[in-house]
Amino acid sequence: MAQILDPLPPKQSGKILCCYINATSKIQIARISNIPNWYFERVVFPGQRLVFEAPRKGQLEIHTGMMASAILSDKIPCDRLKLDEPSVYEFDTDSSDEKDLINTRPIVQQIKTKIEDTTKPLQIVG
């Protein structure tokens, strides 16, 4: 689930699961620097979703990449990025009453194989 390379300090209580999405077209650096004895910094590419565990008191700093530098563009309290963790019952696969929403769509769309569907002769305007 969450990628934990730098575990929280042992005396840290109240960890929460958080999610941040880079909705810009620029590379960003996500950093939490207000927690003593803990280092958290990740690169977040455009459109990427970052899921991480953090102390409830943590504050996520977003640094947006510019030419050879980065500008602090936002500070977000981690409790505002909190994900509601699903209960065990939401993953219950024994229920036969519900539809299987994952396997209802085809993986590959139908490919048009008729030539007339994809090509048309040029029209001469004159």
C-alpha positions as CSV (number, residue, x, y, z in Angstrom):
1,M,0.0,0.0,0.0
2,A,2.1,3.0,1.2
3,Q,5.8,3.1,0.4
4,I,7.6,3.4,3.7
5,L,11.3,4.0,3.2
6,D,11.8,6.2,6.2
7,P,9.6,4.8,9.0
8,L,8.1,7.3,11.5
9,P,10.0,7.9,14.7
10,P,9.1,5.2,17.3
11,K,7.6,7.7,19.8
12,Q,5.4,9.3,17.1
13,S,1.7,8.6,17.7
14,G,-1.3,9.3,15.5
15,K,0.0,8.3,12.1
16,I,-2.4,8.7,9.2
17,L,-2.6,7.5,5.6
18,C,-2.4,10.5,3.2
19,C,-2.7,11.1,-0.5
20,Y,-1.4,14.0,-2.6
21,I,-1.9,14.4,-6.3
22,N,0.3,16.6,-8.5
23,A,-2.3,18.2,-10.7
24,T,0.3,20.5,-12.4
25,S,2.4,19.9,-15.5
26,K,5.7,20.3,-13.6
27,I,7.7,18.0,-11.4
28,Q,7.2,18.6,-7.7
29,I,9.1,17.7,-4.5
30,A,6.9,16.8,-1.6
31,R,8.7,17.2,1.8
32,I,7.7,17.0,5.5
33,S,10.2,18.9,7.5
34,N,8.4,19.8,10.7
35,I,8.7,16.4,12.5
36,P,11.9,16.0,14.5
37,N,14.2,13.0,13.8
38,W,12.4,12.1,10.6
39,Y,13.1,12.8,6.9
40,F,10.5,12.6,4.2
41,E,11.0,13.8,0.7
42,R,9.6,12.4,-2.6
43,V,9.6,13.4,-6.2
44,V,6.0,13.7,-7.6
45,F,5.7,13.7,-11.4
46,P,2.8,15.5,-13.2
47,G,-0.4,13.6,-12.7
48,Q,1.2,11.2,-10.2
49,R,-0.6,10.2,-6.9
50,L,1.6,10.0,-3.8
51,V,0.3,7.8,-1.0
52,F,2.2,8.0,2.3
53,E,2.0,7.6,6.0
54,A,2.6,10.7,8.1
55,P,2.1,12.0,11.6
56,R,-1.2,13.8,12.1
57,K,0.8,17.0,13.0
58,G,2.9,16.7,9.8
59,Q,2.8,19.5,7.2
60,L,3.5,18.7,3.6
61,E,5.6,21.2,1.7
62,I,5.2,21.2,-2.1
63,H,8.2,22.6,-4.0
64,T,7.6,23.1,-7.7
65,G,10.5,22.5,-10.1
66,M,11.7,25.4,-12.2
67,M,14.8,25.9,-14.2
68,A,17.7,24.7,-11.9
69,S,15.7,25.5,-8.8
70,A,12.5,24.8,-6.9
71,I,10.0,27.2,-5.4
72,L,8.0,26.5,-2.2
73,S,4.5,26.7,-3.7
74,D,2.3,25.2,-1.0
75,K,2.1,24.0,2.6
76,I,-0.7,21.5,3.4
77,P,-1.5,20.0,6.8
78,C,-1.3,16.2,6.5
79,D,-4.7,15.8,8.2
80,R,-6.2,17.6,5.2
81,L,-4.7,14.9,2.9
82,K,-6.0,12.0,5.1
83,L,-7.5,9.0,3.3
84,D,-10.3,7.1,4.8
85,E,-9.0,3.5,5.0
86,P,-11.5,1.0,3.7
87,S,-12.9,-1.6,6.0
88,V,-12.4,-5.3,5.6
89,Y,-16.0,-5.6,4.4
90,E,-15.4,-3.4,1.3
91,F,-13.0,-6.1,0.0
92,D,-15.3,-9.0,0.6
93,T,-15.3,-11.0,-2.6
94,D,-17.7,-13.7,-1.6
95,S,-20.8,-11.5,-2.2
96,S,-22.6,-12.8,-5.3
97,D,-25.3,-10.0,-5.3
98,E,-22.9,-7.3,-6.4
99,K,-21.6,-6.7,-9.9
100,D,-17.9,-7.2,-10.7
101,L,-17.1,-3.6,-11.8
102,I,-13.4,-4.4,-12.5
103,N,-14.0,-7.1,-15.1
104,T,-16.9,-5.7,-17.0
105,R,-15.0,-3.5,-19.5
106,P,-12.9,-5.0,-22.2
107,I,-9.1,-4.4,-21.9
108,V,-8.6,-3.6,-25.6
109,Q,-11.2,-1.7,-27.7
110,Q,-12.5,-3.1,-30.9
111,I,-10.2,-2.3,-33.8
112,K,-11.8,-1.1,-37.1
113,T,-10.7,-3.5,-39.8
114,K,-12.8,-2.3,-42.8
115,I,-10.8,0.0,-45.1
116,E,-13.8,2.2,-45.9
117,D,-14.2,3.0,-42.2
118,T,-10.8,4.6,-41.9
119,T,-9.9,6.0,-45.3
120,K,-11.7,8.4,-47.7
121,P,-10.7,9.6,-51.1
122,L,-9.4,13.2,-51.4
123,Q,-11.9,15.7,-52.8
124,I,-10.6,18.2,-55.4
125,V,-11.8,21.7,-54.7
126,G,-11.6,23.9,-57.7
